[in-house]
Structure formats: C-alpha cells, structure tokens
Amino acid sequence: MAMAPMEENVVKSNLEKLFSMKGGKGEASYANNSQAQAIHAKSMIHFLRETLDQVKLGNGDEKAFVAADLGCSYGSNTINIMNVMIDHIIKRYEALGYNPPEFSAFFCDLPSNDFNSLFQLLPPHAEGVTMEECLATEKERSYFVAGVPGSFYRRLFPARTIDVFHSAFSLHWLSKIPDCVVDERSIAYNKGKVFVHGANEATGNAYKSQFKADLANFLSARSVEMKKEGSMFLVCLGRSSEDPTKHGGAGVLFGTHFQDAWDDLVQEGLITYEKRDKFNIPFYAPSLEDFKEVVEENGTFVINKLELFKGGSPLVLNKPDDANEVGRALANSCRTVCGVLVDAHIGDNLSEELFLRVERRAAFHAEELLRELQFLHVVASLSLIN
C-alpha cells in the first residue's frame, strides 16, 4: 500500500516569497504597529550619527553619495531615518566647506514587501532645495529614491557603489527555517513548539547555526558592495543570555501567549499536532558573542561599536491599565510581524482564531506581560578593513 505524500510545508518552502511585515493600513498593519520601533530608533540616533562620522567624504567632486536601508519594510520610520542620515552627511560636507553631491537612497526588502505604501509616503524630489527646507516643509526631499527587491543575505548592488548601509530590526529574521527543526527524525525537531524559546539544546544550536550562516552571507555581500571607506550601522533584537533558547523579550512575544494560542487550537481539534509542529518562527535574537564571532570570522570588517542596548517595550499603549488594550496590542504586534506566515500555514480563518486567543491570553496576563516584555537590541557599527 502506497504511503500518503507528506503535507507540503508552505512556509518553509516559500519563506522568501511570502515573508513581509503586514502591509496596508489596517489595525494589524506594520504602519499602525511600528511606533515602538520609531521610539527605539530615535533613542539610538546618536549611535547612527557616530557611524555616519566614520564615512570618509570626498572633496566635493564625487557625483553622488549613496545610502541603502536593508530590510526597510514600509511606513514613515524608514523615511525619517533616511532623512536623518542624509541631513547629517550634508552637514558634514558643509562643515568641510564643500558643496554636497547629489544623494541617492535605496530602500531594500523582500519582493513581498509593501513597496507601494512606502513610495506613496515619499514627497516629490526637489532640485536645489536644501535638506533643512525639505525637513521643515515635509513636502519635498533632497535625494533620489529607488526600491530594491531581494534578500539582503545575497548581493543586491554592484561592487563598490554604497557609501553607507543601514539595517534596523531586520537581521534577527532568518533566511530559512533550519531543516532539522521541522524534521521528525532529527534530535533538533522542535516538537510542541513554534519558536526557539524554551526549546531543547539541539534546536537552539540549529537556530544559532542558521543565524551565523546568514550573518556571514550578509557581511560577505556588503563587503563587496560597500565603498572602501564606507560604514554600516546595524540593529537587531538581541539577548543577554548565552543560551540560545532563552530569548528574553522575543521569548515573551512569541514563546508564551502566542505559543499557548497554538496549543489551544490543537486542544480544540482545530489543527493537528503535526500541523503546529511544522510551523516555526524564522527568528533568532543573537547574543553579543554570537554577533562578534561572525564578524571576526568573516574578517572583512572592523567593529567600531558593538553593544547591547535596552530598547524597552514593543507595545505603545494609550491606557496601560486597560488589560483589553494590552491584549489587542500584543496580538497586533505578533500579527504584524508574522501574520503573513501564519495565514499561509493554516489559512485566514484559523489565523483569525489564533490571534483572538493570543489577545485573550495576553489580556488575562496584562500586568505580568507589561513587566516582562522588554526588548534588548544588538547595536553594531562596522567599517571595511582596508
């Protein structure tokens, strides 16, 4: 008797094509749930400016200064950061007594990203208008723009064309779910879980190995694309523990109420154990040591700064004492960043049921949740080794 074919793991086999922050303008969209990222990014602006000061400028004869935002998603955050970067470089040129060159900004993300919503937020380009005037009116911009679809774990640009790279809140997303994590024959099979938080040692090491391989590919691609005296500013979620299965704030986000909601669907007979166990969040928050090891093994970049920065809560609340608001905020936060993958794995209707359960559980544990849900960020400033 022939065995029934194994069910296709849609998310695993199509991750790069599927994955994006939730687009549009709905309640669970990234545009309406990225206020915390804006707050965290603003608190790290001084680190970004220090990185920009590492970029060696020409004497004013260069044709263009080129900046790239990797993992840009969409919304006002990425535009605001690009404005800050170009404004800072303009001021550096002016301080040196040089006329600034023209500026080009590349916004890069996977093809499924909502580039249309991003471009609709951009004001028109204005010739001969200063950055100060653009920022004051918010009706014009002083740089050219292009969207670049593709994985930043591969080459995206011609060699030696980018002056500065920026990537925030993106490198913790893996290029793939490790094969062994969803293989029932493997000791790293993440049975009963949908995230690395609280998993066994073999599962944690599988995620760690995937992160290191991905970051190595990222650095290798950028080492070719970056101009010799350029710099790179990177921020990703991190953790203080050396144990890869203890994921701190990310563990609270994905490893508690979100995990329990999947278990609810199983217990209620809405999905099978096997269906749950084939879903895993392709996410890894590195320790400083994880990050440092990859940079040093790559050997093409010098570390100007590498530290763990306390970012705070990912939830921005009007009424922190309102448990229902806390529940909705956590559910929307989860849905914003992984809802597309959940939809693809179990369908829209069951996805709706899942996030309703996340909301209810989070509301019931609201006080504890607000106390424990605090993010740490790995902040890195890198320059090419000459």
ZALUMKE-790469 format. One record per residue (C-alpha): residue in one letter; x negated, y negated, z. Coordinates in steps of 0.2 Angstrom, whole numbers, plus 5000, padded with zeros to 4 digits. Each point is the difference from the previous one (the first is absolute). Layout:
BEGIN
AXYZ ...
//
This chain:
BEGIN
M500050005000 A499349834995 M499649885013 A501049835000 P498849864994 M499449895014 E500949835002 E499049864992 N499349885012 V500649844991 V499149885011 K498350095000 S500050024981 N500649834996 L499349895014 E499149874989 K501549984989 L501349995014 F499149915014 S500349815004 M500749895013 K501949994998 G500449874987 G501449884997 K500749885013 G501150125011 E500050025019 A498650134999 S499049924987 Y498249965002 A500449824997 N501150005015 N498950105011 S498349934998 Q500049865013 A498950095011 Q498750034987 A500149814997 I499749975018 H498650125001 A499249944984 K500049825007 S499250055016 M498550074989 I499849854988 H498449955009 F499350174996 L500549984982 R499249834999 E498450075007 T500050134986 L500349874987 D498549905006 Q498950154996 V500449984981 K498649924991 L500749864989 G499249944984 N499549824996 G501749964992 D499550064983 E500950175002 K501650024989 A501150085014 F500150065018 V501050165001 A500950075015 A500950175001 D501350055013 L500150195001 G501650085006 C500949834999 S501850075001 Y501149854998 G500749855009 S499349835006 N498750085011 T498850054985 I500349834992 N499649905016 I498450105002 M499449974982 N500449815003 V498950015016 M498650084991 I499949894985 D500349845010 H498550055011 I498950044985 I500549834992 K499449915016 R498450095000 Y499649944982 E500549825005 A498950015015 L498550054988 G500549854989 Y500550114985 N501650004990 P501050165004 P500150124985 E501750074994 F500750145011 S500850164996 A501050115012 F500350194997 F501550085010 C499750195000 D501150145006 L500750164994 P501150004985 S501650025011 N499749845009 D501349874998 F498949884989 N501549914993 S500549945018 L498349945003 F499849914983 Q501749915003 L499349925016 L498549934991 P500249814996 P499449954982 H498149974997 A499649824999 E498549934991 G499049865009 V500950025016 T499050025016 M500350145012 E500549885013 E501449934989 C500550184996 L500150055018 A500949835005 T501450024987 E500050194998 K500749974983 E498350034990 R498550115002 S498249974995 Y499550174994 F500550124986 V500850175005 A500150174993 G500750175007 V499050155000 P500950175002 G499050155006 S499250085015 F498649915008 Y499250175004 R499449994981 R499349864989 L501149864996 F498949864993 P498549994988 A498350005008 R499449855009 T501549894998 I500749975018 D499349885012 V501150055015 F501150145004 H501449995013 S501050155007 A501149995015 F501150145008 S499750124985 L498550115003 H500950115013 W501150074986 L499250154992 S499850044982 K500850175003 I500750125014 P498650125004 D500550174991 C499750105016 V501249905010 V501550064991 D499350184996 E500850135012 R498450114998 S498949865007 I499549985018 A500249814996 Y501950034995 N500949865010 K501450115005 G501449915009 K499349834996 V500149864987 F498549905006 V498250035006 H500449935018 G500150155012 A499450124987 N498750145003 E498249974998 A499950084982 T501449894994 G499149845007 N498450054992 A500950024983 Y500749835001 K498349935006 S499150084985 Q501349934988 F499849835007 K498150014999 A500150064982 D501249864995 L499049865008 A498450074992 N500949994983 F500649835004 L498349935004 S499250084985 A501249924988 R499849835008 S498150015000 V500150014981 E501349864998 M499449875012 K498849874995 K498350025008 E500249875013 G501850025003 S500950065016 M501550105006 F501249985014 L500950155006 V501450035013 C500850175004 L500950075015 G498850085012 R499950095016 S498950005016 S500050195003 E498750114991 D501450134999 P500849994983 T501650075006 K500249855013 H500649874988 G500449865013 G501349874993 A500250104984 G500450165010 V501449905009 L500749944983 F500050174991 G499650135013 T501449985013 H501849944995 F499750024981 Q499350185004 D501550045011 A501249944987 W499350134988 D500350135014 D501849945002 L500350044982 V499350175002 Q501050045015 E501649944992 G499750114985 L499949864988 I498250054994 T499050165003 Y498450015010 E499050034984 K500749844993 R499449905014 D498350085001 K499749964982 F500149825003 N498549905008 I499649825001 P498449974989 F499349885014 Y498550005010 A499449865012 P498150025002 S498949975015 L498649874998 E498850154999 D501050084986 F499949844990 K498249975004 E499450184995 V500849984983 V499249834996 E498350065006 E500150164990 N500549904984 G498549905002 T500549854988 F500749885013 V499349915015 I501249985015 N500149815005 K501450035012 L500950165006 E501249995015 L501650065008 F501349865001 K501550005010 G501549964988 G501550025012 S501750064996 P500650044982 L501849945005 V500549825000 L501649985010 N501249865003 K500750095016 P498750115007 D501250055014 D501350064987 A499750194999 N501050014984 E498949874992 V498550105005 G500750164993 R500449914983 A498349924999 L499150165003 A501050104987 N499849864988 S498149995003 C499950194997 R501249994985 T499049864992 V498450094999 C500550184997 G501849994995 V499650034982 L499150165004 V501450065012 D501349974986 A499050104987 H499850145012 I501850035007 G501149884990 D500849835003 N501550075011 L498950105012 S498749865000 E501449895007 E500550135013 L498150015005 F499849815003 L501649995009 R499350125013 V498449915001 E501049845004 R501050085013 R498550095009 A499049844999 A501449905008 F500250125014 H498149995004 A499949814995 E499149945016 E498750144999 L499849974982 L499649825001 R498750035014 E499150144990 L500149944982 Q498549904998 F498950014984 L498149994999 H499149954984 V498350054993 V499349834993 A498550024989 S499049874990 L498850084987 S498749944987 L499150094987 I498250065004 N498949914988 
//
